[in-house]
Amino acid sequence: MNDWPEGGNDAQPEGPRRMRHVQRPQVPPQQPQQQYRQQRQQQPRQQQYDQGYNPSFTQAQGAGYDSGYSSGQVYGSPQGGGGQGTVPPQYAPRSGGAGGARPVDWRRRIKIGSIVLAVAVVGWSVGTYAWASSRMRNEVDLSKVIERPSEGDCTTYLIVGSDSREGMSAEEKKKLHTGSAEGKRTDSMMILAACSSGNTMVSLPRDSWVTIPSFVGSESGKKYAERGGSKLNAAYAMDGPELLVRTVEFNTGLRIDHYAEIGFAGFANIVDALGGVELNIEKGFKDKKSGANFQSGTQTLNGEQALAFVRTRYAFAESDLARTKNQQKFLSALANQAATPGTILNPFKLYPTLGAGLDTLIVDKDMSLYDLGQMFFAMKGISGGDGKSMNMPISGTAPQNSLRWDMPKVKQLVEQIRNDEPVTVTSDR
């Protein structure tokens, strides 16, 4: 079909046919030409090109008519002002600062900060561990101990306090009432058994009557015959830590896994580095030889006072047995204070304490800093009620005014420790 009318070449096309389903908008009256030009000049040039010249369309826009057609024109201000448009209404301005700055992502910052802190803590911990490990005095060779008992289920430590005056000046010896004896002897000895069933600390009175067995000299390498009955502290005086371990193992049947020894100066320095140790003294006492002068009650002991407390024996009727109980009590309190976050996480306390202890602490060649930490935490557990402390069971006296062990009870005690069973053995003294 042809929509053009017949009639020759001069025929003109008809107007557009009316389509009843399309509703054409009513174009409002034309606005003045000058107003249209001003509005046209305010639009971007590219927008003018895209929109094209359509008087009816622009006149309708000027009158506020919305045909539904988007010309790409930027919308006006949200208040409906006639100024130049800024932001389309479907995009809200960003908040969080002047000029629409991006808000702070605190979750991201906290995450990054936590990672940095964790790396710093790990680095500090590794550095501290390496520094402390390098200062450990691994001088005791337990491989030289012969005829050793079989290993048990618990980790056992032989902890020795010696009367060594190594590194002490004449003024310090006078202040600490240590005297000026040459060499060193055992001033206290105790077995610490770290077990899953509970930790046990057993003091060995230095006047215990024991058999000094055959041994191989730690320096000479020669084999020496059994000596027979003697006081326990004689073993240390004869051939040092190796023979002391050999003697304890021979008389108890319990294998010693690690050895730790500290002298007078190191003990006092550790206490001072911690800022003192708080202790409850149930009954006051005095002793001129050790320099002890204590009132009853809770008090904080400095290094000098602590050394006097653990060395006093002549002020008690039970002498060495009373002293061993005081030594256990103080060591547990010391470990309880040393193994706390306030000390471990405070470098101003941790480094002086480690330095004071490691300078004079002598351990076996197989003991690591981790093993040393386990020892302190085991002692701390005892003070917290996780275990028990006791003297070696005593049955009576022996030659040279010494103490005889109650061997049936000793064997039962050793079996319970070796098999990691709760210790039920008690000591009457």
Buried (B, 14 or more C-beta within 10 A) or exposed (E): EEEEEEEEEEEEEEEEEEEEEEEEEEBBEBBEEEEBEEBBEEBEEEEEEEBEEEEEBBBBBBEEEEEEEEEEEEEBEEEEEEEEEEEEEEEEEEEEEEEEEEEEEEEEEEEEEEEEEEEEEEEEEEEBBEBBBEEBEEEBBBEBBBEBBEEBEBBBBBBBBBBBBEEBEEEBBEBBBBEEEEEBEBBBBBBBBBBEBBBBBBBBBBBBBBEBBEBBBBEEEEEBEEBEBBBBBBBBBBBBBBBBBBBBBBBBBBBBBBBBBBBBBBBBBBBBBBBBBEBEBEEEBEBEEBBBEBEEEEBEBBBBBBBBBBBBBEBBEEBBBBBBBBBBBBBBBBBBBBBBEEBBEEEEBBBBBBBBBBBBBBBBEBBBBEBBBBBBBBBBBBBEEEBBBBBBBBBEEBEEEBBBBBEEBBBBBBBBBBEBBEBEBEBEB
